[in-house]
Amino acid sequence: MTDLGGVLTAMATPFDPDGGVDHGAAAKLAAYLLENGSDGLVVAGSTGEAATLDDEEQIALLRTVRSEVGEDVLLICGSGTNDTRHSVNLTRAADEAGADAMLVVTPYYVKPNPAGIRAHVEAVAAATEKPIVLYNIPSRVVVNVSPAELAELAEIDNVLAVKQANSDELEPIDGLAVLAGNDEIFLRALELGLAGGILVASHLVGPQLAEMRDLVDAGEPERAREIDATLQDLYSALGVTTNPMPLKAALGMLGICSERMRLPMVPCDEGQRAVVRAALERLDMPAVA
């Protein structure tokens, strides 16, 4: 397993015409991402529509991707839910199926207090000896876990990283590898000396994001900023409506994988598609569909 850092792609989940997980397309997408800038992959996360996958589908998807990418590629599996018992069971299953680390989101809907979050993470972390990557995304789960609270969670032995999707609180955290959880703060994370990012735009511009990482590592942040400036329209387009709807539209336009999603995700409307298409065309990525 490689370090918990670099350009990590929150992989979309392809679906077949009958609504099932398209394992062949998932294997191809995983290979494509690794050939185009990704250092590792996250399966069954928000972008992977984990909320609409049952446990068996998530684990089968993980096994498919692991079989495709081999043992040496960092593979993180989403295993957090709003139910601690469920999260514990899913974490154990993901561990057995070959995940290198587990992405554990703050429990949504139930709105736990800090003591409840601590107890939840302790229980999930005890289900595996592999690393736990916390996932702080208050825009989806309502509750924000502050940097101070995240540092306290880092006291748990195998809690080693956090996907920080609160852009206003991107900063180093004692005991944790901090990963940018939003594309537009990836460069800022690199310039702060943080671990990297779990990204969506890397489906489309992985080589550019990898080059930004390399340039910052080489002490050339000015050139990295120039590349990042060219990607701002794409970052915005991928937020024109709820993720992964714009991403799936872009993947379909470029012929990388099908746009199919599961309800309640629906295809972008014509106005949203126009925004996505225009962003791709400005990057000289002419849409084919």
C-alpha positions in Angstrom: 0.0 0.0 0.0 1.2 3.5 -0.8 0.9 6.5 1.5 -2.5 8.0 2.2 -1.8 10.9 -0.1 -1.4 12.3 -3.6 -4.1 12.4 -6.3 -6.8 10.0 -5.1 -9.9 9.7 -7.2 -13.3 9.3 -5.7 -14.4 6.9 -8.4 -17.8 7.0 -10.0 -19.8 3.8 -10.1 -20.9 2.7 -13.6 -24.3 1.2 -14.0 -25.7 -1.1 -16.7 -28.9 -0.5 -18.6 -30.9 -2.6 -16.0 -29.6 -0.5 -13.1 -27.1 -3.0 -11.8 -23.4 -2.2 -11.1 -21.5 -2.6 -14.4 -18.4 -4.4 -13.2 -16.8 -4.5 -16.6 -17.1 -0.8 -16.9 -15.9 -0.3 -13.4 -12.7 -2.3 -14.1 -12.1 -0.2 -17.2 -12.7 3.0 -15.4 -10.3 2.1 -12.6 -7.6 1.2 -15.1 -8.2 4.5 -17.0 -7.9 6.6 -13.9 -4.6 5.0 -12.8 -3.3 5.5 -16.3 -4.3 9.2 -16.2 -2.8 10.7 -13.0 -4.5 8.9 -10.1 -2.2 7.5 -7.4 -5.1 5.6 -5.8 -8.8 5.2 -5.8 -11.8 5.5 -3.4 -14.7 3.2 -4.2 -18.2 3.5 -2.7 -17.9 7.1 -1.7 -20.3 9.9 -2.3 -19.2 10.2 -5.9 -19.6 6.4 -6.2 -23.3 6.8 -5.2 -22.7 4.6 -2.2 -26.0 5.7 -0.7 -27.8 3.7 -3.4 -25.6 0.6 -3.2 -26.4 -2.2 -0.8 -23.6 -3.8 1.2 -23.2 -6.8 -1.2 -22.9 -4.4 -4.2 -20.3 -2.3 -2.4 -18.1 -5.3 -1.5 -18.5 -6.8 -5.0 -17.5 -3.5 -6.5 -14.4 -3.4 -4.2 -13.4 -6.9 -5.2 -13.8 -6.0 -8.9 -11.6 -3.0 -8.6 -9.0 -4.8 -6.5 -8.8 -7.6 -9.0 -8.3 -5.0 -11.8 -5.7 -2.8 -10.2 -3.6 -5.4 -8.3 -2.3 -5.4 -4.8 0.1 -2.5 -5.0 -2.5 0.3 -5.7 -4.0 2.2 -2.8 -7.6 1.3 -2.6 -9.9 3.0 0.0 -13.5 1.8 0.5 -16.3 3.9 1.9 -17.6 2.0 4.9 -19.2 4.7 7.1 -23.0 5.0 7.5 -25.3 6.7 10.0 -25.6 3.5 12.0 -22.5 2.4 14.0 -23.4 -1.3 13.9 -23.8 -1.2 10.1 -20.6 0.7 9.7 -18.7 -1.9 11.8 -20.0 -4.7 9.7 -19.3 -3.0 6.5 -15.8 -2.1 7.6 -15.0 -5.7 8.5 -16.4 -6.8 5.1 -14.3 -4.2 3.2 -11.2 -5.2 5.2 -11.7 -8.9 4.2 -12.4 -7.9 0.6 -9.0 -6.2 0.2 -9.4 -2.5 1.0 -6.2 -0.8 2.2 -8.1 1.8 4.2 -11.7 2.7 5.1 -13.4 6.1 4.5 -15.7 6.8 7.4 -18.1 9.7 7.1 -19.5 11.5 10.0 -22.9 9.9 10.7 -25.5 11.8 8.8 -29.2 12.6 9.7 -28.8 11.5 13.3 -26.7 14.6 14.2 -24.5 13.0 16.9 -22.7 15.2 19.3 -18.9 15.1 19.7 -19.1 12.3 22.3 -21.3 10.3 20.0 -18.9 10.8 17.0 -16.0 9.7 19.1 -17.8 6.6 20.2 -18.8 5.8 16.6 -15.2 6.2 15.3 -13.8 4.1 18.1 -16.2 1.3 17.4 -15.5 1.4 13.6 -11.7 1.6 14.1 -11.8 -1.4 16.4 -13.3 -3.5 13.6 -10.1 -3.3 11.6 -6.3 -2.9 12.0 -6.2 -1.0 8.7 -6.2 2.8 8.5 -9.3 4.8 9.0 -9.8 8.0 6.9 -12.3 10.3 8.5 -14.6 12.2 6.2 -15.7 15.6 7.3 -18.4 16.9 4.9 -20.8 19.2 6.7 -22.6 20.2 3.5 -24.0 16.7 3.3 -24.1 15.5 6.9 -25.0 18.8 8.6 -22.5 18.2 11.5 -19.1 19.8 11.2 -16.2 18.1 13.0 -13.8 20.9 13.9 -10.0 20.6 13.5 -9.6 20.4 17.2 -12.2 17.6 17.4 -10.5 15.8 14.5 -7.1 16.0 16.3 -8.8 14.3 19.3 -10.1 11.5 17.0 -6.5 11.1 15.8 -5.7 9.8 19.3 -7.4 6.5 18.2 -4.6 4.3 17.0 -5.6 3.6 13.4 -7.3 6.9 12.6 -4.6 8.2 10.3 -6.2 10.7 7.8 -9.1 12.9 7.1 -10.8 13.9 3.9 -11.5 17.6 4.7 -14.5 18.8 2.7 -15.0 21.9 4.8 -12.9 24.3 2.6 -12.9 27.0 5.3 -11.1 24.7 7.8 -8.4 23.3 5.5 -5.3 23.3 7.7 -2.7 20.9 9.2 -4.1 18.6 11.9 -1.9 16.9 14.5 -1.8 13.2 13.9 -3.7 13.2 10.6 -2.8 13.2 6.9 -5.1 15.9 5.6 -6.6 15.3 2.2 -8.5 18.1 0.3 -12.1 17.0 -0.1 -13.0 19.6 -2.8 -11.2 20.0 -6.1 -10.8 23.7 -5.8 -8.7 23.5 -2.6 -6.4 20.8 -3.9 -3.6 23.2 -4.8 -4.0 25.0 -1.5 -3.6 21.7 0.3 -0.4 21.0 -1.6 0.9 24.5 -0.8 0.2 23.9 2.9 2.2 20.8 2.8 -0.8 18.5 3.3 -1.1 15.0 2.0 -3.1 15.6 -1.2 -6.7 15.2 -2.1 -9.6 12.9 -2.7 -10.9 14.4 -5.9 -13.6 14.3 -8.6 -12.1 16.3 -11.4 -9.3 13.8 -11.6 -11.6 11.6 -13.6 -11.2 14.2 -16.4 -8.0 16.1 -15.8 -5.9 13.6 -13.7 -2.7 14.4 -15.6 -3.0 18.1 -14.9 -3.6 17.5 -11.2 -0.7 15.1 -11.0 1.5 17.7 -12.6 0.4 20.2 -10.1 1.4 17.8 -7.3 4.8 17.3 -8.9 5.4 21.0 -9.5 4.7 21.9 -5.8 6.9 19.0 -4.7 9.6 20.4 -7.0 9.3 23.9 -5.5 7.6 25.4 -8.6 4.2 26.5 -7.2 3.8 29.4 -9.7 3.5 26.9 -12.6 1.1 24.8 -10.5 -1.0 27.9 -10.0 -1.1 28.6 -13.7 -2.4 25.0 -14.3 -5.0 25.4 -11.5 -6.2 28.6 -13.0 -7.1 26.8 -16.3 -9.2 24.3 -14.3 -11.4 26.7 -12.4 -14.2 26.6 -14.9 -14.2 22.8 -14.8 -14.3 22.8 -11.0 -17.3 25.1 -11.1 -19.0 23.1 -13.8 -18.7 19.9 -11.7 -20.7 21.8 -9.1 -23.4 23.1 -11.3 -25.7 20.7 -9.6 -25.3 17.8 -7.1 -22.3 15.6 -7.5 -22.0 13.1 -9.3 -24.6 14.3 -11.8 -22.3 16.7 -13.7 -19.4 14.3 -13.5 -21.5 11.5 -15.0 -22.6 13.9 -17.7 -18.9 14.7 -18.5 -17.9 11.0 -18.5 -20.7 10.2 -20.9 -19.9 13.1 -23.2 -16.2 12.0 -23.4 -17.1 8.4 -23.9 -15.3 7.3 -20.7 -18.3 5.6 -19.2 -22.1 5.7 -19.2 -24.0 8.6 -17.6 -26.5 6.2 -16.0 -27.2 6.8 -12.3 -29.6 5.5 -9.7 -32.5 7.5 -8.4 -32.7 10.0 -6.7 -29.8 11.1 -8.9 -31.0 12.1 -12.4 -29.3 13.2 -15.6 -28.3 16.8 -15.9 -30.9 19.0 -17.7 -29.9 20.8 -20.9 -28.8 24.0 -19.2 -26.5 22.0 -16.8 -25.2 19.9 -19.7 -24.3 23.1 -21.6 -22.2 24.3 -18.6 -20.4 21.0 -18.4 -19.8 20.8 -22.2 -18.5 24.4 -22.3 -16.0 23.7 -19.6 -14.7 20.6 -21.4 -14.4 22.5 -24.7 -12.4 25.3 -23.0 -9.9 22.6 -22.0 -9.8 21.3 -25.6 -11.7 18.2 -24.6 -14.4 18.2 -27.2 -17.4 16.2 -26.1 -18.4 13.3 -28.2 -22.0 12.9 -27.0 
